Amino acid sequence: MMPLKRIAMLVASTAAFISGQAGADVINVAQVLPFEGSVEASTRATAEAAELYLRKVNAAGGVNGHIINVVTVNGSSNLETAARRTAEVIRQHRPVAVLNFYGSARTEILINNGILDATRTPVIGANVSSTKVRQNPGNQWVFYIRAGLKDEAERMVKQSMSLGGKRVAVLYQGDAFGEDGLSQSMAVLRRLGIKPLVTLPLETRMMDVPMLNKIAETVLKADIDVLLMFSDSVNVGGFLRAYRERGGTALVATDSTSSADEIVRASSADLARGVCIAEVMPAIEKRNTSLTRAFVADMTAGGRADLASSMTALEGYVSARLFVEALRRVSAPVTGETIRAALQTRGPYDLGGFELRYGPTQYEGSQFVDIGIIGRNGRVLN
């Protein structure tokens, strides 16, 4: 069980959401994310943007008489600990939904361990690219708002070919996610009649400078035009430093797992310039959708202008908005089951130029993929 001290801290941290709302029906949602390690900055941005939006909704009186209380917990970078804490939070707080779950391996455990089935709890906005996990036949509760790795790889390869050339290398994280990225990109390359000159795995948490240097030298010798990378931001930035400092000039494209801010931190703004990143949300910089305009306005009005340029924050915001829209369409008592039914049967959900569409057996809501390019100041341009 979770220590009482931790529970008290969580309740205190969300008290502002429900203060002054006496008599309202309070419903819980939960966020269990790894606020540590190389993903901490991204996961915090995701969670904080969702909380800020839900705070705004509560301040306007809630939804159909319901005030939303958010329970946010550090889910740990350890998979076993993350699974245990998620189950504890669900059992103790009985949320009507879990928002913004993170990672393919964590989500696969969550689907397979039966906690969602047992408690009838939907997950809205799992940050998962893995094709295998997203298409798990046992899933009945996890709803994805981002496009999957199949769609990302398709766009990455075709965009890179149009910009860079046909001498290709693929570097991939040495786990199920990375191997999926390799498999999906190879399928697209085969259709185009292209065989990569180099395919190499990166260790999951590799910041081993000698090893990075060795891989960079191997890629350099192949004289490639395009480098496709499926890994986290730390690996991408670390490799980029080794490769660019040795004179490597190939176009580098990464999947959406990578964050521009984190790539820049792991390399530099100069070394990261020109890197193409798959984006599964509408471009913030363009502000050509009502979703992105509302996001920037809400982050700024909420005192978090620092989040207004973050794609990971936008993803958390979208999860929260989707939950609120599903809640608006629930006429029966609000439970995990009625939220799930609203997502499956009362869509589509147009959040302002970004549409999500689910069904009784359809848990992938979007196929949207765009490509952003890291500019001179380290920010993504579209």
N, C-alpha and C positions, 0 to 999 in steps of 0.2 A: 504493500500500500504506500501511497505518497505521504511523506511526513506532514503532520498537521501544520507545522511552521510554514511549509511551502504552500499549503492550501490557503492559510491565512494571508500570506503575501499576495497570492493570486487574487483573492477576493478583494483585498484592499486596493490592488492595482486597477481593478475594473469598477470600483465603486462609483467613480465619477460618471459612468455610463447610466446609472440608474438613480442617482441622487435627484431629488425633486420630482420623481415620477411615481409618487405614492398612488397605489390603487391600480397601476398598470400591470399587465401580465408580463412577467419577465421570462424570456426564453434564453437559453445558453447556446453559444457556439464556441468551438474550441479551435485553437491553433497549436499544433505540437511540431515545432521546427528545430533543427540543429543550429542553435545560436553559438556556434564555436567553430574553430578551424577555418579553412580557406573559404567556406561558404557563408561565414557569419554576416558579413556586410550585406550580402544579397538577401539572406533569409530575414534579417532584421528589417530591411527596407520593405520586403513583401508583407510581413506581419504588421508593421507600423502603418503602412498605407491602408490596409484593410481596416484596422482599428479606427483610424482617423475618419474613414468614410462612415463606418457604423456609428461613430460618435455623432457625426453630423445628422444622420438619420434619426437617432434618439433625440437630439436637440430639437428636431422638428416635430416631435411627438411620437416617433416610432412608426410602426407599420400595422395598420388595422388594430390598434390597441395593444400591440406587443412592443415591449422595449427589449433590446438585444444586449445581453451581457456577454462579454468576450473573456474567455479563459485562455491565456497564452502561456505556454510552457516550453522550456528548453528541452527538445527531444533527444539531445545528445548525438554525437557523431558515431557512437557505437550502436550497431544495428539491434542487438539484443536489448540494450537499455532503451532505445527509442521505441521498440515494440512494447516493452513493459510499461513505459510511461504513457504511451498512447492509450493502452488498454485501461490503465488506472484513471486517466482523465475522463475517458468515456464512461466508465462505470460510476465514478464518483459524481460527475457533474451532469451526466445525461444530456449532452448537447443534442440539439436537433440537427446539427451538421458539424462536420470538421472542415475547416477551410485551409487551403494552401499547404497540403501535405507535401513533403519534399523527398524526391529521389526514387529511382526505379526499384532498388533493392528493398527499401523501407515499404514502399507501396505493395510490392509483391508479397512481403511477409504479412502485411495488414489484410490483404485479400485472402491469403491462404490460411491464416490462423483462426478465422471464424469469428473474430470480435465484432465485425460489422454486421454479419448475419445475426449473431446472437442478440445484439442490442438494437438492430434495425437503424443503423446510423449511416447516412450518406457522407461522402467526402466530396467537396466541391473545389476543383482547382488543384488536383494533384500535379505537381511539377515532374512529369515523367515523359521522357522521349522514347523509351524502349518499346519497340513494336511488340515483343513477346508479352511484356507486362500489360500494355494497353489492350491487347487482344486476348487476355486471360479469359478462358471460357467460364471460369468460376466467379468472375466479377459481376455483382449485381448492385453495387453501391458506390463505386468510384467514378466520378464524372470529370472528364478532362476538358479544360478550356483551351489548351495550347495544341497546335498541330503536332504530329508525331515525327519521329526521326525519318520515316519513309518520305514524308513530304519535304522535310528540311533537306535531306540528301539530294532529292530531285532538284530543288531550287539551287542549292549550293553548287552542284556539279554543272548545271546548265549555265548559271551566271558566270562561274569561273571559266568555263570553256569560251564563253563569249568575250571575256576580258583578257584572259591570260595565255591560252595555248593548249597544247595537247600532251605535253610531257608532264605527267602527273605523279605525285607521291601522296600516300595516305598514312597519316600517323593517328593511332587510335589508343584510347585508354585500355589498359590490360584487364578489362572486366566485361561483364555481359553488355553493358551500355556501349562501350567502345567497339566491341565485336559486332554489335548490331549496326553501328555507324559504318564500319568497314563493309559489312554485308550489303547494306542499303546503297552505299555509294558505288560499290563494285557492280551491283545490278544495273545502275544507271549508266555507268561507264561502258559496260558490256553492250548495252543497247546502242551506244554511240560508237562502238567499235574501237574503244580505247582500253589499253592494258596499262595499269600503273607500273612505273619503273621501280618504285620503292613502296613497300607496305611494312610498317614497323609498329610494334606495340610500345606504349609508354606505361611505366609502372604507375599504379593508381595514385600514389602520393609521392611522385618522383620530383625532388628538387636536388638530385644528385648531380652536381656540376660536371664531374668527369663523364658520367653517362650521357648527360645532355650534350656535351661537347662532341662525344663520339657519334651520337645520332645526327647532330648538325653536320658533321663532316661527311657522313654517309650520304645525306641528302644533297649536300653541296656537290659531291663527286658525280651524282646522277644528272646534274645540270637540268633541273626541272623548271617548268614554267608555272605550275600550279601545285600548291600544297593544301590538301584537305585535312583538317584536324577535328577529331572527335574526342574531346577531353575537357577537364575543368580548366578554369581560368589560370590557376597557378602553373599547371603544366604548359599551357599554351604560352603564357608570358615568359616562363623560364626557358622554354625551347626557343622562342622568338629572340630572346637576348643572345643566346649562343649562336643562333643561325645568322642573324643580321650583323652581329659584330664580326663574323667571319666573311662577310661580304655577300651573304645570300640575298637574292633579289626577287625570288618567286612570289607570285600573288598567294597570300595565305587566306584561307576561308575556314571559319569554324562554325560549329552548330550553335544553337541558342543557349546551350548550357553555360557557355562562356559569357562573362560580363565585361563590357568594355572598360569600366572603371578598374576592375580587378586585373585585367590583362595589362593595363597601363601601370598599375602598382607593381606588378611582377616583372615588368620590363622597363619601359619609359614611354612617355608620350611620343617621342621621336621614333623609337623602335616599333611601336605599335601602329604608327600611322600607315594607313592603307589596308589594314586587316579588314576583311569582309566578315560580318557576323550575321548569321541567320536570325531573323526576328519573327517571333510568333504573335506579336501584338502590333497594332498600328503604330506608325512612327510618331513619336512625341514631337520631334522637332518640326515636322510639317504642320501639325495641328490642323489637319484637314478633315478630321472627324469630330463630331460632337463629343465622343468619348474622350479623346485626348484633350480637348479644350476643357471639358469638365474636370478631368483628372488634374490638370495643371492648376486650375482655379481652386479646386478643393484642397490640394496640398498646400498651396500658397495661403489660402484663407485660414487653414488649420495651423499655420505657423511652421510648416515643414516644406518651405520652398526648396530645401536641399533634396527632397524626394521627387520634385517635379520633373526631373530629367532622367529618372531611373526606370529602366524597362522592367526590372524585377518588382519595383514598387507598383508600376502599372498593372502587372499581373496579379498582385495581391488585391489591388483595388477592383479589378474586374471580377475576381472571385467573390468579393464582398457584394458588389453590385448584382451579380447573378443570384446570389443567395437572397438578397432583398427583393429582387423581381419575382423569384419563385415564391417567396413568402407572401407577396401581394396577391398571388393567384391561388393561395390556399384558402378555401372557404370552411373546411372542416377544422377540428382542433389541430394545432400545430405539433406535429411529431416528425421524426425522421422519415417515416413512411409517407406522410402527406407531402413533405418537401420533395422526396424522390418522385412521387407521382406527378407533382407539378412540373418538375424538370422533364419528365418523360412524355407527358401528355398535353401540357399547356403551352408549349413553345410554338414557333421559335422565339428566341430571346434576342431582340435587337437592342444592344446597349449603346447605340449611337454610332453606326457605321461599322460595327463589329458584331456579327450575328453568330449565335450559338444555337445549334439544333440537335436535340436528343430524341430518343425514342425508347420503346420498351426493351430493346436489346442494343441500342445505340448509345455508347457512353463517350464517344469522341465527338466533341461539339464543333470543332473548327479544323479547316485545312489551310488556314491563312499562313503564308510564309512570305516575308519580304527580306531584302538584304540591305543591311546598313554598313557603312564604311567608317572606320575610325579616322577622324580628321586630325588636323595639325595640333589642336588643343586637347586631344584625347577624348573628345566627345564624338558620338556617332552621328554621321550625316547620312541622309537618304536621297 
